Amino acid sequence: MLDATAIGNIVREERKALGLRQAELAAASGVGVRFIVELERGKPTVQIGRVLAVLSALGCSIDISRPQ
């Protein structure tokens, strides 16, 4: 199960793999640099729309499954 820390790590790793600075990812995602910094640090947030925008800018996706 993904938590805020795991998502932050994925965002950081993908951003670095793409050679992007935090400011560049923020601009591509339509969010502020502070949001990227906090997201990468694993700060829990209820701003799921912004998280999804960042993941989309990195080419990542989230799969959600219903309980069996």
Summary of the structure (lengths in Angstrom):
residues: 68
radius of gyration: 11.7
end to end distance: 15.1
largest distance: 40.6
contacts: 162
relative contact order: 0.21
helix: 60%
strand: 0%
